[in-house]
Amino acid sequence: MSIKIGIVGVGSFAQCFIPLFKAHPLVERVVLCDLDSDKLAQNAEKHGIHETCGSLEELCSTDVDAVAIITQNWMHAPQAITALKAGKHVYSAVPTGITYEEIATLVKTVEETGGIYMIGETSTYYPGVIYCRNRFRKGDFGHVVYGEAEYYHDWDHGLYDVMKWRGGNNWKRYAGGPPMHYPTHSTSQIISVTGARMTQVSCQGFTDTSDDGIYLKEVNEWQNIFSNESALFRMSDGSSCRINEFRRVGHPGTVRMAMWGTEGSFEHNAAGSIWLTKKHRESERLDDLLACKGAPVKREKEAMDVVTADDGTHLHASAVHPVERLPKEFIGLSNGHSGSHQFLVDDFVRACEEGRHPEMNHVWDAARYAIPGIIAHESAEKGGELLQVPDLGDRPGGGCNQVR
């Protein structure tokens, strides 16, 4: 069995995924879709794809089995709902959505249609997160006490060009979105390790001081004044976690996490990564293990020690990435965001082909990644008032590390 996939949006980020969907052995064919006819034609020629559609509605009228939505972030949930109602499975770039109501509708649509939805959250396949997930399953953390995760991305690091590309002449209307409306790179790290969900939040916002006019109430769609937000969450397993979403910060940029347990802890900062226990001599430096310098292709009976041109390399993967599960057709192809892209594509394609929800990043995970940020911003607007975080339930049958 093989599936047919339509890719909605052929901008710069889609360039990372078009070759992977096209190369996957379970994908029969790929259709490209974009409102910009010139860009659509250029990408069809560039990638050797002959079928195109000029709108999502047109694509949904074809025989594709699934769509991959790689469009402006405020369009994700409505477009996903449209595709699901048309009988298509959906892969969506982050975030899941930007209002609680549209995310609740998205989850309900999956439940009513029986369609498969997966959020393309890269952080769940970052090496440090995989490492922590593996150690958590072994019980090495003991009882998790506290976690923290952050996404630091200053506007001077390419965000102006991105938002001008996405928003056109009216780009500032959408550029000033609340940082906590884009929380999934951070929240997913903690949630995907322990399976616990966020239940309460108090958040503080930093009122922007820049003169570029992005974070002015009268300018942006959300009347948002905060360029940085910090949230403290209560978790369903009794632990707590801190999430930072910063867009004005003197920092080169990062997505990272740390986690402390009663028996063991993981720390990651600018100095590197380390595993720690109560015994000083048992600390373990992890920089080489987690470095995304490429993983050798494994021979049938033994792992290679040396990578040669004939053998190939899983590009940008680390030693903790389970590269043995990837299709051989991915060898040598791009694999961005710390080795995550190939795993995300493979997860989604296999879920569609097998007719099941993915083990991770399914719609219930996607809701738990995004909704806490939406409520956190509400808390920041109320001066840090403690608010309850609503939950939309679990994947049928549970998940990898699910804790209610």
ChimeraX attribute file (.defattr): number of C-alpha atoms within 10 A of each C-alpha:
attribute: neighborCount
match mode: 1-to-1
recipient: residues
	/A:1	7
	/A:2	16
	/A:3	18
	/A:4	18
	/A:5	26
	/A:6	28
	/A:7	26
	/A:8	25
	/A:9	23
	/A:10	24
	/A:11	18
	/A:12	11
	/A:13	12
	/A:14	17
	/A:15	14
	/A:16	18
	/A:17	22
	/A:18	21
	/A:19	16
	/A:20	21
	/A:21	25
	/A:22	20
	/A:23	18
	/A:24	21
	/A:25	17
	/A:26	18
	/A:27	18
	/A:28	15
	/A:29	19
	/A:30	24
	/A:31	21
	/A:32	26
	/A:33	29
	/A:34	22
	/A:35	14
	/A:36	13
	/A:37	14
	/A:38	10
	/A:39	14
	/A:40	20
	/A:41	17
	/A:42	12
	/A:43	21
	/A:44	18
	/A:45	10
	/A:46	9
	/A:47	13
	/A:48	12
	/A:49	16
	/A:50	13
	/A:51	13
	/A:52	21
	/A:53	21
	/A:54	15
	/A:55	16
	/A:56	21
	/A:57	14
	/A:58	11
	/A:59	25
	/A:60	21
	/A:61	13
	/A:62	12
	/A:63	13
	/A:64	19
	/A:65	17
	/A:66	27
	/A:67	28
	/A:68	30
	/A:69	28
	/A:70	22
	/A:71	21
	/A:72	17
	/A:73	19
	/A:74	17
	/A:75	15
	/A:76	22
	/A:77	25
	/A:78	15
	/A:79	20
	/A:80	26
	/A:81	21
	/A:82	17
	/A:83	23
	/A:84	23
	/A:85	17
	/A:86	16
	/A:87	18
	/A:88	28
	/A:89	27
	/A:90	28
	/A:91	27
	/A:92	25
	/A:93	21
	/A:94	25
	/A:95	24
	/A:96	33
	/A:97	26
	/A:98	22
	/A:99	16
	/A:100	17
	/A:101	10
	/A:102	16
	/A:103	25
	/A:104	17
	/A:105	14
	/A:106	25
	/A:107	20
	/A:108	15
	/A:109	18
	/A:110	20
	/A:111	14
	/A:112	11
	/A:113	14
	/A:114	17
	/A:115	21
	/A:116	23
	/A:117	32
	/A:118	28
	/A:119	27
	/A:120	27
	/A:121	26
	/A:122	23
	/A:123	25
	/A:124	26
	/A:125	24
	/A:126	23
	/A:127	22
	/A:128	28
	/A:129	23
	/A:130	20
	/A:131	20
	/A:132	24
	/A:133	22
	/A:134	14
	/A:135	17
	/A:136	19
	/A:137	13
	/A:138	10
	/A:139	14
	/A:140	17
	/A:141	21
	/A:142	15
	/A:143	17
	/A:144	21
	/A:145	18
	/A:146	20
	/A:147	23
	/A:148	22
	/A:149	22
	/A:150	23
	/A:151	22
	/A:152	20
	/A:153	20
	/A:154	20
	/A:155	16
	/A:156	13
	/A:157	13
	/A:158	10
	/A:159	14
	/A:160	15
	/A:161	13
	/A:162	14
	/A:163	19
	/A:164	15
	/A:165	14
	/A:166	17
	/A:167	15
	/A:168	11
	/A:169	9
	/A:170	13
	/A:171	18
	/A:172	21
	/A:173	20
	/A:174	21
	/A:175	22
	/A:176	23
	/A:177	22
	/A:178	29
	/A:179	23
	/A:180	31
	/A:181	23
	/A:182	22
	/A:183	26
	/A:184	30
	/A:185	23
	/A:186	28
	/A:187	29
	/A:188	24
	/A:189	31
	/A:190	30
	/A:191	23
	/A:192	25
	/A:193	22
	/A:194	19
	/A:195	22
	/A:196	20
	/A:197	26
	/A:198	29
	/A:199	19
	/A:200	19
	/A:201	27
	/A:202	23
	/A:203	27
	/A:204	22
	/A:205	25
	/A:206	14
	/A:207	14
	/A:208	18
	/A:209	12
	/A:210	11
	/A:211	8
	/A:212	9
	/A:213	16
	/A:214	22
	/A:215	26
	/A:216	21
	/A:217	14
	/A:218	13
	/A:219	18
	/A:220	21
	/A:221	16
	/A:222	16
	/A:223	15
	/A:224	21
	/A:225	23
	/A:226	27
	/A:227	25
	/A:228	21
	/A:229	22
	/A:230	21
	/A:231	24
	/A:232	20
	/A:233	26
	/A:234	20
	/A:235	23
	/A:236	15
	/A:237	17
	/A:238	13
	/A:239	17
	/A:240	19
	/A:241	20
	/A:242	22
	/A:243	24
	/A:244	22
	/A:245	28
	/A:246	24
	/A:247	23
	/A:248	18
	/A:249	15
	/A:250	11
	/A:251	12
	/A:252	11
	/A:253	15
	/A:254	13
	/A:255	17
	/A:256	22
	/A:257	26
	/A:258	24
	/A:259	21
	/A:260	21
	/A:261	20
	/A:262	14
	/A:263	16
	/A:264	21
	/A:265	24
	/A:266	24
	/A:267	20
	/A:268	17
	/A:269	12
	/A:270	8
	/A:271	8
	/A:272	12
	/A:273	22
	/A:274	17
	/A:275	19
	/A:276	20
	/A:277	18
	/A:278	11
	/A:279	9
	/A:280	8
	/A:281	8
	/A:282	10
	/A:283	15
	/A:284	13
	/A:285	14
	/A:286	17
	/A:287	14
	/A:288	12
	/A:289	16
	/A:290	22
	/A:291	19
	/A:292	22
	/A:293	17
	/A:294	20
	/A:295	23
	/A:296	23
	/A:297	23
	/A:298	17
	/A:299	10
	/A:300	7
	/A:301	6
	/A:302	8
	/A:303	11
	/A:304	14
	/A:305	9
	/A:306	8
	/A:307	14
	/A:308	11
	/A:309	7
	/A:310	6
	/A:311	13
	/A:312	16
	/A:313	21
	/A:314	26
	/A:315	23
	/A:316	21
	/A:317	28
	/A:318	23
	/A:319	17
	/A:320	19
	/A:321	24
	/A:322	13
	/A:323	23
	/A:324	14
	/A:325	9
	/A:326	16
	/A:327	15
	/A:328	15
	/A:329	12
	/A:330	21
	/A:331	18
	/A:332	15
	/A:333	16
	/A:334	18
	/A:335	21
	/A:336	16
	/A:337	18
	/A:338	22
	/A:339	27
	/A:340	21
	/A:341	22
	/A:342	28
	/A:343	21
	/A:344	22
	/A:345	21
	/A:346	20
	/A:347	19
	/A:348	29
	/A:349	25
	/A:350	18
	/A:351	19
	/A:352	24
	/A:353	14
	/A:354	12
	/A:355	13
	/A:356	15
	/A:357	23
	/A:358	21
	/A:359	16
	/A:360	21
	/A:361	26
	/A:362	23
	/A:363	28
	/A:364	24
	/A:365	25
	/A:366	25
	/A:367	26
	/A:368	27
	/A:369	30
	/A:370	27
	/A:371	28
	/A:372	29
	/A:373	31
	/A:374	21
	/A:375	25
	/A:376	34
	/A:377	26
	/A:378	21
	/A:379	21
	/A:380	22
	/A:381	16
	/A:382	15
	/A:383	13
	/A:384	19
	/A:385	15
	/A:386	18
	/A:387	18
	/A:388	17
	/A:389	19
	/A:390	16
	/A:391	16
	/A:392	15
	/A:393	14
	/A:394	17
	/A:395	17
	/A:396	9
	/A:397	8
	/A:398	13
	/A:399	19
	/A:400	14
	/A:401	17
	/A:402	17
	/A:403	15
	/A:404	14
